[in-house]
Amino acid sequence: MKTAILLIGFNRVDYFDETLTSLEANEAAHACDLHVYLDGGPKARQADIMERVERTTFDHVTVVKRKKNWGIGRHLIDARRALFDEQGYDCVLLFEDDMVLAPTYVATLLSMLEWASTYNDVGTVMAYNINHDSLEHQAQQFDEVVATNRHFWGYGMLRSVWNDVKPLLYEFENRYLQGTSYGDRAHRSIRWRFIRQVMKRPRTQRSGTSLVPPELLTPPFSTWPYRCPTSQDAITALALWHKGYARITTRVSRAKYVGESGFSFSPEMYEKMGFGEQNTLDLSTMTTSPSNFTLAQTDLEGRPMKPARYE
């Protein structure tokens, strides 16, 4: 399977270094093609980031540097278009510059994709989660996956899935991301004239064997999407849902999120969303990845592990 790793950067040099360093420690990553996409503009620090890229242990790195500030929405949509549509990759593993990965994070994603290939409903796989169970319990959950509506951190997607969801993403791009800054996109119109309209349509019923049962599915958005996110990640979640896909992640996290400051985050938001207490096992001990997984359907108290809406 022809696989690309897409690493996104802008101006968080220290975070970028942490993410790339942890990627370099992933043996499985070196069998993939690394593509680094750097957004531009007055606040960009492309030269500083390039100093780190030039010292990487990856043999071959393709770098795309935007001459202007595209904003994360256009930046990510266009990067996936380039890798899937134009360069023909079968799979893309996407990382923003805000994660520290276990040394088997990439191997775990690839194993999950292979394992999930017998199911018709897996749209993306991740190995990041916040698990509040004790570390002793987590040690027994290492081969379990759960349904998720979390933000897209360190995820893998196949080209077949991309081909299903890209029309909606391209429509969003054309309607809302052209000729305006990302921060000035039309939030109200996106919510009420785009997200609401898609959520009102019938969801695609996929043929074949599904992994995630209906009782563990949660729509990412309501048909009354007050104050819901309007990011390209949100629209990716919307498109996956509309096309009948679920998203899964490992129950035990193989990464730590470190993006305390950035376009969408502040230290206050970081704490509010629970990232100050990620309760993660020692990443350095995660030296193997399962080849088979089990969908966890109930928590330790017997409650259904049904995800919350996308936040």
LINWODA-V675048 format. One line per field, one symbol per residue. ss: DSSP state (@ for helix, = for strand, . for the rest). psi: psi as a letter, one per 30 degrees, with the letter a starting at -180 (. if undefined). burial: I if it has 16 or more other ideal C-beta (glycine too) atoms within 10 Angstrom, else O. Layout:
ss: ???
psi: ???
burial: ???
This chain:
ss: ..=======...@@@@@@@@@@@@..@@@@@.======.......@@@@@@@@.......=====.....@@@@@@@@@@@@@@@@....=====...===...@@@@@@@@@@@@.....=====........@@@@.....====.......====@@@@@@@@@@@@@@@@@@.....@@@..@@@@@@@@@@@@@@.............@@@...............@@@@@@@@@@@...=====....===.........@@@@@@..........@@@........==..=.....=.......
psi: kjkkkjkkldgieeeeeeeeeeeffjefffflkkkkjklaleflheeeeeeeefglfkekkkkkjkfljfkeeeeeeeeeeeeeeefgkfkkjkklhgkkklfgeeeeeeeeeeeffflfgjelklhkljjgllfeeeffgfgkllklglljkhlkkleeeeeefeeeeeeeeeefgkgllefglieeeeeffdeeeefflkkkjklakkejlefgkkkfllfihkgllgleeeeeeeeeeeggklkllkekkglkkgifkaegkleeeeeeggffifhkljeffiflklfllkjkflafggkkiklllk.
burial: OOIIIIIIIIIIIOIIIIIIOIIIIIOIIOOIIIIIIIIOOOOIOIOOIOOIIOOOOIOOOOIOOIOOIIIIIIIIIIIIIIIIOOOOIOIIIIIIIIIIIIIIIIIIIIIIIOIIOOIOIIIIIIIIIOIOOOOOOIOOIIIIIIIIIIIIIIIIIIIOIIOIIIOIIOOIIOOIIOOOOIOOIOOOOIIOOIIIOIIOOOOOOOOOOIIIOOOIIOOIIOOOIOOIIIIIIIIIIIIIIIIIIIIIIIIIIIIIIIIIOIIOIOOOOIOOOOIOOIOIIOIOOIOOIIOOIOIIIOOOOOOOOOIOOIO
